[in-house]
Amino acid sequence: MNRKKRLKTPSPALMIVLTLLLLAMAATAFAAGAMAQEKPKGSKWSGTDTIVEKFAEDLGGIRAREPFINTDQGDLLLFLFALGGFGAGFTSGYLWRTLFAEKQRPVDV
C-alpha cells in the first residue's frame, strides 16, 4: 500500500509562540532603524532624560548619580543578555515536552 504521510498541523500554542517571535523580531528591527537615525545637534527635540533631570534638580534639589551597576563599561551588558538567553534557553529546553509535545489526558474515575 502506498500511504501518503500527512503533515501534522501545528498546535495553537506553537502558532502563538511563532507569531509572537515574528512580531518581536519586527519590532526590534523597527526600533533599531529608528534609533540609527541621527539627530542634528541643535535639535529642538532633546531627550526626556535631560528634561527630567533638569526638573528634578530645579524643583527637588535631586541630582543624578552614577548607577549601581554601570553597564556602559566593556561587554557587561552583552554578558548580561547572554546570561539571560542561557537561562531562557535552559528553561525552555527543560520544559520543551511539557510545553509542546505532551497533552494532558483526563483521568477516568
C-alpha positions as CSV (number, residue, x, y, z in Angstrom):
1,M,0.0,0.0,0.0
2,N,1.1,3.4,-0.8
3,R,0.2,5.7,2.0
4,K,1.0,9.3,2.0
5,K,2.3,10.7,5.2
6,R,0.3,13.7,6.3
7,L,1.9,16.6,7.9
8,K,0.7,17.3,11.4
9,T,-0.9,20.7,11.9
10,P,1.0,22.7,14.4
11,S,-0.6,23.2,17.8
12,P,-2.3,26.6,18.5
13,A,0.3,27.2,21.3
14,L,3.2,26.8,18.8
15,M,1.5,29.1,16.3
16,I,1.1,31.8,19.1
17,V,4.7,31.4,20.1
18,L,5.9,31.7,16.5
19,T,3.7,34.7,15.8
20,L,5.0,36.5,19.0
21,L,8.5,35.7,17.9
22,L,7.9,37.2,14.5
23,L,6.3,40.3,16.0
24,A,9.2,40.7,18.4
25,M,11.7,40.5,15.6
26,A,9.8,43.0,13.5
27,A,9.6,45.4,16.5
28,T,13.3,45.0,17.1
29,A,14.2,45.8,13.5
30,F,11.9,48.8,13.5
31,A,13.4,50.1,16.8
32,A,16.9,49.6,15.5
33,G,16.1,51.5,12.3
34,A,14.6,54.4,14.3
35,M,17.5,54.6,16.7
36,A,20.0,54.6,13.8
37,Q,18.8,58.0,12.6
38,E,20.9,60.7,13.9
39,K,19.5,64.0,15.3
40,P,21.1,67.3,14.5
41,K,23.0,68.8,17.5
42,G,20.8,71.9,17.7
43,S,17.6,69.9,17.6
44,K,14.5,71.2,19.3
45,W,13.6,67.7,20.5
46,S,16.0,66.8,23.3
47,G,15.8,63.5,25.2
48,T,13.5,63.1,28.1
49,D,16.4,62.2,30.4
50,T,17.8,65.7,30.2
51,I,14.4,67.3,30.7
52,V,13.5,65.1,33.7
53,E,17.0,65.6,35.3
54,K,16.6,69.4,34.9
55,F,13.2,69.5,36.6
56,A,14.3,67.1,39.4
57,E,17.3,69.3,40.1
58,D,15.4,72.6,39.9
59,L,12.3,71.5,41.9
60,G,13.5,68.9,44.3
61,G,17.2,69.5,44.6
62,I,17.9,66.0,43.4
63,R,21.0,65.4,41.3
64,A,21.7,62.4,39.0
65,R,24.0,59.9,40.5
66,E,26.1,57.1,39.0
67,P,24.2,53.8,38.6
68,F,24.9,50.9,41.0
69,I,25.9,48.6,38.0
70,N,27.3,50.6,35.2
71,T,26.6,48.6,32.0
72,D,28.4,51.1,29.8
73,Q,31.8,49.5,30.7
74,G,33.1,46.9,28.3
75,D,30.9,44.0,27.4
76,L,29.0,43.8,30.7
77,L,25.6,44.4,29.0
78,L,26.4,41.8,26.4
79,F,27.3,39.3,29.1
80,L,24.1,40.0,31.0
81,F,22.0,39.5,27.8
82,A,23.9,36.3,27.1
83,L,23.3,35.1,30.6
84,G,19.6,35.8,30.3
85,G,19.5,34.0,27.0
86,F,21.2,31.0,28.5
87,G,18.7,30.9,31.4
88,A,15.7,31.2,29.0
89,G,17.1,28.6,26.7
90,F,17.8,26.2,29.5
91,T,14.3,26.7,30.9
92,S,12.5,26.3,27.6
93,G,14.7,23.2,26.7
94,Y,13.9,21.6,30.1
95,L,10.2,22.2,29.7
96,W,10.0,21.5,25.9
97,R,8.0,18.4,26.1
98,T,5.6,19.9,28.6
99,L,5.1,23.0,26.5
100,F,4.7,21.4,23.1
101,A,4.6,17.6,23.0
102,E,2.7,16.1,25.8
103,K,-1.0,16.5,26.2
104,Q,-2.8,16.1,29.5
105,R,-5.3,13.3,29.3
106,P,-8.3,13.4,31.6
107,V,-8.2,10.7,34.2
108,D,-11.2,8.3,34.2
109,V,-12.6,7.7,37.6
